[in-house]
Amino acid sequence: MANFVLVAGARLGAGAWADVVPHLRAAGHGAHPLTLSGLAEKRGVPAGQQTHVRDIVDEVVSRDLHDVVLVGHSYAGIPAGQAAQRIGDRLARVVFVDSSVPADGEAFVAAWPDGGVMMTEVFAANGGFWPPSPAAHFAGHGLTDEQIARIVAGATPHPGATLTEPAALVRPLGELPATYVHCTLPGDELSEDVAGLLAGGRWRLVELDTGHWPMFSQPRELARVLLDAAAE
């Protein structure tokens, strides 16, 4: 039996996985959706990026989970990639779902074209947070109006410090056993860092014909990918 620890991207909490969890549990596995500090029902808890790394490690250790398939979506790929290096032989595999990946000493915003200058200004204007996006932001990602409404309703402001604090890797990321799920609907190419990691031989690429929020748009298909990853 695998234990899936599921971490959604910026602004979202554990509820983002509501349509995926039943498929994993029906297959006989443990499913543990996690809300990171400062988000959803944990709104108001101070958080930096390393707080989120500890959130994930603590979830694994406090529940005494083994055969862990750690799933990080979007922003959450950054703390998930770091946490995966810190849980030792409890880890079976990491699945990065259309996500960023950590680079040692670099922050999430460093990958933005302006190096994060605009994002820093957004944080300053919003009390240190990245505000939720309007419904129009989710157009073109294979989502129904109902699914978009659920995302918008479940979103909370995201602590800006988690996006500006640098990642800290303890060894090369490419050494992790990993699956990268690329959502192709928006038409974006794989980033250079992800392409390089895939070329290293330990990472596997899976493509889903949907947008950036597959846990809403294609939960059954995403669950199938996660189950396949657990079987590797």
Buried (B, 14 or more C-beta within 10 A) or exposed (E): EBBBBBBBBBBBBBBBBBBBBBBBEEBEBBBBBBBBBBBBEBBEBEBBBBBBBBBBBEBBBEEEBBBBBBBBBBBBBBBBBBBBBBBEEBBBBBBBBBBBBBBEEBBBBBBBEEEBEEBBEBBEEEEEBBBBEEEEEBEEBBBEEEBBEBBBEBBBBBBBBBBBBBBBBEEEBBEBBBBBBBBBBEEEEBEEBBEBBBEEEEBBBBEBEBBBBBBBBBBEBBBBBBBEBBEE
